[in-house]
Amino acid sequence: MGIFVYLPLVLPLTALPIVRLAEQHLHPRSATRLLAAVGTTLALCSTVCLALLMVVGTAQLPGNPLPDGWSDPEVRAAVPYEEKAGIVAIGVLTAVVVACGAAVHHHVRQRIRATRALQSLPEHPSGVAVLPDPEPYAYALPGTPGRVVVSTAMTECLTTRERRALVAHERAHLTARHHRHLLATQLAARANPFLLPLRTAVAYSTERWADEAAAQETGDRRAVAGAVGKAALFAHRSPDALPALAAVGPIPRRVAALLDPVPPARLWPPSSAHVAFAGLAATVGTTVSALSSLNATVTLVRILHAATPL
């Protein structure tokens, strides 16, 4: 087990160089899936290692409910600096659990509030709910089925083509289930603060993914660019009232990307020195993190099994 139990706590730093390169060079669909997978894996590995440290730390506390054999010198020797690291891990893991629980609670509460607000509205074949509201907004509400919610004020701000593009954008969020990618990276960032840049990058890439899907559906990239710009200009968004999918990425970058040609749907761009280094660093970091957490888990389980009286 040794020092390897600490590696997954800092290895998320190896994924940071890939964040901006994925935004700039990958199709947003590929960038979203890649960054969400990397972030989730690294967060799980770091959380597992925190839990292993917490077990050893808890075994040192007087009056703990764990078997007495778990505090034997052989067990403590498996984790370097177990006296301090184990106790610290108890507080850190508790904070992680509370933070992730709060994020899930907030996400579920927002969806429940939005769903209740739409219950009185008649079902529309297109799945679009138009709310009579003087505040301009539009968002996607996940569910079974999902709904696209648009206020009358927003529809008045846009042309017919732009309204079609806006609805296609929000519907793309539902079709691709972007809320799952966003929630996964949000939980990953709560589990390990080093992953905060990945959460920001995925929030942007999901918006770009929906932009490209809307452009493909409508066949008019300029109309989508106009809808994105106007919606951001006129929308007055309230974080307490709207779900997480209402968040909009950096608007000028999104509009500029829509005015450029369609990005190629490739997994990774042609090789170059900095791209190769970033990809290698992220791959090695994620692999080492997974192997380290697996090795630490197997080792500690074997030691605890041997130390547990029959």
Contacts in CASP RR format, 6 or more apart in sequence:
PFRMAT RR
TARGET T0000
AUTHOR 0000-0000-0000
METHOD contacts of the structure
MODEL  1
MGIFVYLPLVLPLTALPIVRLAEQHLHPRSATRLLAAVGTTLALCSTVCL
ALLMVVGTAQLPGNPLPDGWSDPEVRAAVPYEEKAGIVAIGVLTAVVVAC
GAAVHHHVRQRIRATRALQSLPEHPSGVAVLPDPEPYAYALPGTPGRVVV
STAMTECLTTRERRALVAHERAHLTARHHRHLLATQLAARANPFLLPLRT
AVAYSTERWADEAAAQETGDRRAVAGAVGKAALFAHRSPDALPALAAVGP
IPRRVAALLDPVPPARLWPPSSAHVAFAGLAATVGTTVSALSSLNATVTL
VRILHAATPL
1 52 0 8 1.000
1 78 0 8 1.000
1 79 0 8 1.000
1 295 0 8 1.000
1 296 0 8 1.000
1 299 0 8 1.000
1 300 0 8 1.000
1 303 0 8 1.000
2 78 0 8 1.000
2 79 0 8 1.000
2 80 0 8 1.000
2 296 0 8 1.000
2 299 0 8 1.000
3 80 0 8 1.000
4 292 0 8 1.000
4 295 0 8 1.000
4 296 0 8 1.000
5 49 0 8 1.000
5 52 0 8 1.000
5 53 0 8 1.000
5 79 0 8 1.000
5 292 0 8 1.000
5 293 0 8 1.000
5 296 0 8 1.000
6 49 0 8 1.000
6 80 0 8 1.000
6 85 0 8 1.000
7 49 0 8 1.000
7 288 0 8 1.000
7 289 0 8 1.000
7 292 0 8 1.000
8 42 0 8 1.000
8 45 0 8 1.000
8 46 0 8 1.000
8 48 0 8 1.000
8 49 0 8 1.000
8 289 0 8 1.000
8 292 0 8 1.000
8 293 0 8 1.000
9 46 0 8 1.000
9 49 0 8 1.000
9 50 0 8 1.000
9 192 0 8 1.000
10 194 0 8 1.000
11 42 0 8 1.000
11 45 0 8 1.000
11 46 0 8 1.000
11 285 0 8 1.000
11 286 0 8 1.000
11 288 0 8 1.000
11 289 0 8 1.000
11 292 0 8 1.000
12 39 0 8 1.000
12 42 0 8 1.000
12 43 0 8 1.000
12 46 0 8 1.000
12 192 0 8 1.000
12 194 0 8 1.000
12 195 0 8 1.000
12 289 0 8 1.000
13 194 0 8 1.000
14 281 0 8 1.000
14 282 0 8 1.000
14 284 0 8 1.000
14 285 0 8 1.000
14 286 0 8 1.000
15 38 0 8 1.000
15 39 0 8 1.000
15 42 0 8 1.000
15 195 0 8 1.000
15 198 0 8 1.000
15 281 0 8 1.000
15 282 0 8 1.000
15 285 0 8 1.000
15 286 0 8 1.000
16 194 0 8 1.000
16 197 0 8 1.000
17 274 0 8 1.000
17 277 0 8 1.000
17 278 0 8 1.000
17 279 0 8 1.000
17 281 0 8 1.000
17 282 0 8 1.000
18 34 0 8 1.000
18 35 0 8 1.000
18 38 0 8 1.000
18 278 0 8 1.000
18 279 0 8 1.000
18 281 0 8 1.000
18 282 0 8 1.000
19 35 0 8 1.000
19 197 0 8 1.000
19 198 0 8 1.000
19 201 0 8 1.000
20 201 0 8 1.000
21 269 0 8 1.000
21 274 0 8 1.000
21 275 0 8 1.000
21 278 0 8 1.000
21 279 0 8 1.000
22 30 0 8 1.000
22 31 0 8 1.000
22 34 0 8 1.000
22 35 0 8 1.000
22 201 0 8 1.000
22 205 0 8 1.000
23 31 0 8 1.000
23 201 0 8 1.000
23 204 0 8 1.000
23 205 0 8 1.000
25 268 0 8 1.000
25 269 0 8 1.000
25 275 0 8 1.000
26 34 0 8 1.000
26 263 0 8 1.000
26 266 0 8 1.000
26 267 0 8 1.000
26 268 0 8 1.000
26 269 0 8 1.000
27 212 0 8 1.000
27 263 0 8 1.000
27 264 0 8 1.000
27 265 0 8 1.000
27 266 0 8 1.000
28 205 0 8 1.000
28 206 0 8 1.000
28 207 0 8 1.000
28 208 0 8 1.000
28 209 0 8 1.000
28 211 0 8 1.000
28 212 0 8 1.000
28 263 0 8 1.000
29 176 0 8 1.000
29 209 0 8 1.000
29 212 0 8 1.000
29 265 0 8 1.000
30 265 0 8 1.000
30 266 0 8 1.000
30 267 0 8 1.000
30 268 0 8 1.000
31 201 0 8 1.000
31 205 0 8 1.000
31 208 0 8 1.000
32 178 0 8 1.000
32 181 0 8 1.000
32 202 0 8 1.000
32 205 0 8 1.000
32 206 0 8 1.000
32 209 0 8 1.000
33 181 0 8 1.000
34 267 0 8 1.000
35 185 0 8 1.000
35 198 0 8 1.000
35 201 0 8 1.000
35 202 0 8 1.000
35 205 0 8 1.000
36 181 0 8 1.000
36 184 0 8 1.000
36 185 0 8 1.000
36 198 0 8 1.000
36 202 0 8 1.000
38 198 0 8 1.000
38 282 0 8 1.000
38 286 0 8 1.000
39 184 0 8 1.000
39 185 0 8 1.000
39 188 0 8 1.000
39 195 0 8 1.000
39 198 0 8 1.000
40 184 0 8 1.000
40 185 0 8 1.000
40 188 0 8 1.000
41 286 0 8 1.000
41 289 0 8 1.000
41 290 0 8 1.000
42 188 0 8 1.000
42 192 0 8 1.000
42 195 0 8 1.000
42 285 0 8 1.000
42 286 0 8 1.000
42 289 0 8 1.000
43 187 0 8 1.000
43 188 0 8 1.000
43 189 0 8 1.000
43 191 0 8 1.000
43 192 0 8 1.000
43 195 0 8 1.000
44 191 0 8 1.000
44 293 0 8 1.000
45 289 0 8 1.000
45 290 0 8 1.000
45 292 0 8 1.000
45 293 0 8 1.000
46 191 0 8 1.000
46 192 0 8 1.000
46 289 0 8 1.000
46 293 0 8 1.000
47 93 0 8 1.000
47 96 0 8 1.000
47 191 0 8 1.000
47 192 0 8 1.000
48 293 0 8 1.000
48 296 0 8 1.000
48 297 0 8 1.000
49 292 0 8 1.000
49 293 0 8 1.000
49 296 0 8 1.000
50 89 0 8 1.000
50 92 0 8 1.000
50 93 0 8 1.000
50 96 0 8 1.000
51 89 0 8 1.000
51 93 0 8 1.000
52 79 0 8 1.000
52 296 0 8 1.000
52 297 0 8 1.000
52 300 0 8 1.000
53 79 0 8 1.000
53 82 0 8 1.000
53 85 0 8 1.000
53 86 0 8 1.000
53 88 0 8 1.000
53 89 0 8 1.000
54 86 0 8 1.000
54 89 0 8 1.000
54 90 0 8 1.000
54 91 0 8 1.000
54 93 0 8 1.000
55 66 0 8 1.000
55 70 0 8 1.000
55 300 0 8 1.000
55 304 0 8 1.000
56 70 0 8 1.000
56 75 0 8 1.000
56 76 0 8 1.000
56 78 0 8 1.000
56 79 0 8 1.000
56 82 0 8 1.000
56 86 0 8 1.000
56 300 0 8 1.000
57 82 0 8 1.000
57 83 0 8 1.000
57 85 0 8 1.000
57 86 0 8 1.000
57 87 0 8 1.000
57 89 0 8 1.000
57 90 0 8 1.000
58 64 0 8 1.000
58 66 0 8 1.000
58 86 0 8 1.000
58 90 0 8 1.000
59 66 0 8 1.000
59 69 0 8 1.000
59 70 0 8 1.000
59 71 0 8 1.000
59 75 0 8 1.000
60 71 0 8 1.000
60 76 0 8 1.000
60 82 0 8 1.000
60 83 0 8 1.000
60 86 0 8 1.000
60 87 0 8 1.000
61 87 0 8 1.000
67 307 0 8 1.000
67 308 0 8 1.000
67 309 0 8 1.000
68 309 0 8 1.000
69 75 0 8 1.000
69 307 0 8 1.000
69 308 0 8 1.000
69 309 0 8 1.000
70 304 0 8 1.000
70 307 0 8 1.000
70 308 0 8 1.000
72 307 0 8 1.000
74 303 0 8 1.000
74 306 0 8 1.000
74 307 0 8 1.000
75 303 0 8 1.000
75 304 0 8 1.000
75 307 0 8 1.000
76 82 0 8 1.000
76 83 0 8 1.000
78 299 0 8 1.000
78 300 0 8 1.000
78 303 0 8 1.000
79 85 0 8 1.000
79 86 0 8 1.000
79 300 0 8 1.000
96 190 0 8 1.000
96 191 0 8 1.000
99 190 0 8 1.000
99 191 0 8 1.000
100 187 0 8 1.000
100 190 0 8 1.000
100 191 0 8 1.000
103 183 0 8 1.000
103 186 0 8 1.000
103 187 0 8 1.000
103 190 0 8 1.000
104 183 0 8 1.000
104 187 0 8 1.000
107 179 0 8 1.000
107 183 0 8 1.000
107 186 0 8 1.000
107 243 0 8 1.000
107 244 0 8 1.000
110 242 0 8 1.000
110 243 0 8 1.000
110 244 0 8 1.000
111 141 0 8 1.000
111 142 0 8 1.000
111 143 0 8 1.000
111 243 0 8 1.000
113 241 0 8 1.000
114 141 0 8 1.000
114 149 0 8 1.000
114 242 0 8 1.000
114 243 0 8 1.000
115 141 0 8 1.000
115 143 0 8 1.000
118 129 0 8 1.000
118 141 0 8 1.000
118 147 0 8 1.000
118 149 0 8 1.000
121 129 0 8 1.000
121 131 0 8 1.000
124 130 0 8 1.000
126 148 0 8 1.000
126 167 0 8 1.000
127 145 0 8 1.000
127 146 0 8 1.000
127 147 0 8 1.000
127 148 0 8 1.000
128 147 0 8 1.000
128 148 0 8 1.000
128 149 0 8 1.000
128 150 0 8 1.000
128 167 0 8 1.000
129 147 0 8 1.000
129 148 0 8 1.000
129 149 0 8 1.000
129 150 0 8 1.000
130 150 0 8 1.000
130 151 0 8 1.000
130 152 0 8 1.000
130 155 0 8 1.000
131 149 0 8 1.000
131 150 0 8 1.000
131 151 0 8 1.000
131 152 0 8 1.000
132 151 0 8 1.000
132 152 0 8 1.000
133 151 0 8 1.000
133 152 0 8 1.000
133 153 0 8 1.000
134 151 0 8 1.000
134 152 0 8 1.000
134 153 0 8 1.000
135 151 0 8 1.000
135 153 0 8 1.000
135 236 0 8 1.000
136 151 0 8 1.000
136 153 0 8 1.000
136 154 0 8 1.000
136 156 0 8 1.000
136 157 0 8 1.000
136 231 0 8 1.000
136 234 0 8 1.000
136 235 0 8 1.000
136 236 0 8 1.000
137 149 0 8 1.000
137 150 0 8 1.000
137 151 0 8 1.000
137 153 0 8 1.000
137 154 0 8 1.000
137 235 0 8 1.000
137 236 0 8 1.000
137 237 0 8 1.000
137 242 0 8 1.000
137 246 0 8 1.000
138 148 0 8 1.000
138 149 0 8 1.000
138 150 0 8 1.000
138 151 0 8 1.000
138 154 0 8 1.000
138 166 0 8 1.000
138 167 0 8 1.000
138 170 0 8 1.000
138 231 0 8 1.000
138 235 0 8 1.000
138 246 0 8 1.000
139 148 0 8 1.000
139 149 0 8 1.000
139 170 0 8 1.000
139 242 0 8 1.000
139 243 0 8 1.000
139 245 0 8 1.000
139 246 0 8 1.000
140 146 0 8 1.000
140 147 0 8 1.000
140 148 0 8 1.000
140 149 0 8 1.000
140 170 0 8 1.000
140 171 0 8 1.000
140 173 0 8 1.000
140 174 0 8 1.000
140 178 0 8 1.000
140 179 0 8 1.000
140 243 0 8 1.000
140 245 0 8 1.000
141 147 0 8 1.000
141 148 0 8 1.000
141 149 0 8 1.000
141 243 0 8 1.000
141 245 0 8 1.000
142 174 0 8 1.000
142 177 0 8 1.000
142 179 0 8 1.000
142 243 0 8 1.000
142 245 0 8 1.000
143 174 0 8 1.000
146 174 0 8 1.000
148 167 0 8 1.000
148 170 0 8 1.000
148 171 0 8 1.000
148 174 0 8 1.000
149 170 0 8 1.000
150 163 0 8 1.000
150 166 0 8 1.000
150 167 0 8 1.000
150 170 0 8 1.000
153 234 0 8 1.000
154 166 0 8 1.000
154 231 0 8 1.000
154 234 0 8 1.000
154 235 0 8 1.000
155 163 0 8 1.000
157 230 0 8 1.000
157 231 0 8 1.000
157 234 0 8 1.000
158 166 0 8 1.000
158 227 0 8 1.000
158 230 0 8 1.000
158 231 0 8 1.000
159 223 0 8 1.000
161 218 0 8 1.000
161 220 0 8 1.000
161 223 0 8 1.000
162 223 0 8 1.000
162 226 0 8 1.000
162 227 0 8 1.000
162 230 0 8 1.000
163 227 0 8 1.000
164 218 0 8 1.000
164 223 0 8 1.000
165 214 0 8 1.000
165 215 0 8 1.000
165 218 0 8 1.000
165 220 0 8 1.000
165 223 0 8 1.000
165 224 0 8 1.000
165 226 0 8 1.000
165 227 0 8 1.000
166 214 0 8 1.000
166 227 0 8 1.000
166 231 0 8 1.000
168 213 0 8 1.000
168 214 0 8 1.000
168 217 0 8 1.000
168 218 0 8 1.000
168 224 0 8 1.000
169 210 0 8 1.000
169 211 0 8 1.000
169 213 0 8 1.000
169 214 0 8 1.000
169 224 0 8 1.000
169 227 0 8 1.000
169 228 0 8 1.000
170 210 0 8 1.000
170 245 0 8 1.000
172 178 0 8 1.000
172 209 0 8 1.000
172 210 0 8 1.000
172 213 0 8 1.000
172 214 0 8 1.000
172 217 0 8 1.000
173 179 0 8 1.000
173 206 0 8 1.000
173 210 0 8 1.000
173 245 0 8 1.000
175 213 0 8 1.000
176 206 0 8 1.000
176 209 0 8 1.000
176 210 0 8 1.000
176 213 0 8 1.000
178 206 0 8 1.000
178 209 0 8 1.000
178 210 0 8 1.000
178 245 0 8 1.000
179 243 0 8 1.000
179 244 0 8 1.000
179 245 0 8 1.000
181 202 0 8 1.000
181 206 0 8 1.000
182 202 0 8 1.000
182 203 0 8 1.000
182 206 0 8 1.000
182 244 0 8 1.000
182 245 0 8 1.000
183 244 0 8 1.000
185 195 0 8 1.000
185 198 0 8 1.000
185 199 0 8 1.000
185 202 0 8 1.000
185 203 0 8 1.000
186 199 0 8 1.000
186 244 0 8 1.000
188 195 0 8 1.000
188 198 0 8 1.000
188 199 0 8 1.000
189 195 0 8 1.000
189 196 0 8 1.000
189 198 0 8 1.000
189 199 0 8 1.000
203 247 0 8 1.000
203 249 0 8 1.000
204 249 0 8 1.000
204 250 0 8 1.000
204 253 0 8 1.000
207 247 0 8 1.000
207 248 0 8 1.000
207 249 0 8 1.000
207 254 0 8 1.000
208 254 0 8 1.000
208 257 0 8 1.000
211 224 0 8 1.000
211 228 0 8 1.000
211 254 0 8 1.000
211 257 0 8 1.000
211 258 0 8 1.000
212 262 0 8 1.000
212 263 0 8 1.000
214 224 0 8 1.000
214 227 0 8 1.000
215 221 0 8 1.000
215 224 0 8 1.000
215 258 0 8 1.000
215 262 0 8 1.000
216 262 0 8 1.000
218 224 0 8 1.000
221 258 0 8 1.000
221 259 0 8 1.000
221 262 0 8 1.000
222 258 0 8 1.000
222 259 0 8 1.000
224 258 0 8 1.000
225 254 0 8 1.000
225 255 0 8 1.000
225 258 0 8 1.000
225 259 0 8 1.000
226 255 0 8 1.000
228 248 0 8 1.000
228 251 0 8 1.000
228 254 0 8 1.000
228 255 0 8 1.000
228 258 0 8 1.000
229 251 0 8 1.000
229 255 0 8 1.000
231 248 0 8 1.000
232 248 0 8 1.000
232 251 0 8 1.000
235 248 0 8 1.000
237 246 0 8 1.000
237 247 0 8 1.000
237 248 0 8 1.000
257 263 0 8 1.000
268 275 0 8 1.000
268 279 0 8 1.000
269 275 0 8 1.000
END
